[in-house]
């Protein structure tokens, strides 16, 4: 038996959250937040473009082409238009087709792939301007991070839930609701539809082709968020407050019996409008798995400081967190294999996107010979420092010299952010092989000046494959 709307009780927390989401399109972002949002929009678009030619990207494009759909938004890297729901799903899978997209360490999420993809599709659908897109994306990151943290991200993940899907589902829903121009009452219903779709298991680590992982991290949250917003925009109603009352979201996902910590719903509205989580989100310098970032930073510093080459190295010992070591130890995919990527860095003096995805090179004799001299150790002391990603590299040279470097703040993290020029260089390099140098440069310029764009659909010619 359903409760009549007139009898529904809406908590102060839900009123504050829904009101904030509904008002977000009319609130200007601080200048520093606007700049950070541009960084993440461009970084995610570059991940979409580069991901279009990888296996998960190709499968995503092929799949949504089979669905058809109203021509509301484009699938990046193609000339295909489809529904906003389908486009968001595909583009998000493109964005997480490998390990190029951003991450929010405290909430254990990859927000950009799901949220930017959903916002871009909804902005196309609604013919929104660039400013609206930026505000919606920043809002999505805020809601995504807070939702994950409200569940106790690290413990919630440890028992098997996928934080990478939970938070971004709500972030994509919030961004989509804002771009659809929904009021606070409608936003409450959007959040209820998002809650009904919230799901995800950490079994993604067993996905050897990265296709399901791209869906789990990006496609599913983006699809869920756009679905929630477009259903409500079409007139569908829902539960007035899914976060409180009988059998609510936090009751359903209360893992305190297993993890000893109850959910904290108040986290959803903590410092909203004061702390912008997009500023606390990391951009990857290297197109590899997150645990590999710090060791590559350390190796680059040693290469620059000592002229270190592969021929000099007798032994290389790498220390990262135990979880990081478990994730990257002797993996079959180049961009998530610690030993392989560190060997490539020493041989090439740099790690490019192409090198990170060259599967044939994993059989190269020189690379394999160097890999045999690389030890990876999961360090409990470094595990205790997470979500910070430390990396310690100890090198023994053939002449007996010992070199050491400890990266405490990976380049691109909130503690050591990349500059606009560095983000631009990364994104231009990622997109040039697909779009060509000239169009990649034009796309970078368009995003840096996106507030001048009156209709986001103007980006379509730059995003076509």
Buried (B, 14 or more C-beta within 10 A) or exposed (E): EEEEEEEEEBBEBBBBBBBBBBBBBEEEBEEEBBBBBBBBBBBBBBBBBBBBBBBBBBBBBEBBBEEEBEEBBBBBBBEBBBBBBBBBBBBBBBBBBBBBBBBBBBBBBBBBBBBBBBBBBBBBBBEBBBBBBBBBBBBBBBBBBBBBBBBBBBBBBBEEBBBBBBBBBBBBBBBBBBBBEBEBBBBBBBBBBBBBBBBBEBEBEEBEEBBBBBBBBBBBBBBBBBBBBBBBBEEEEBBBBBBBBEEBBBEEBBBEEEBEBEBBBEBBBEEBEEEBBBBBBBBBBBBBBBBBBBBBBBBBBBBEEBEBEBEBBEEBBBBBBBBBBEBBBEBEBBBBBBBBBBBBBBBEBEBBBEBBBBEEBBEBEEBBEBBEBBEBBBBEEBBEEBBBBBBBBBBBBEEEEEBEBBBBBBBBBBEBBBEEEBBBEBBBBBBBBBBEEEBBBBBBEBBBEBBEBEBBBBBBEBBBB
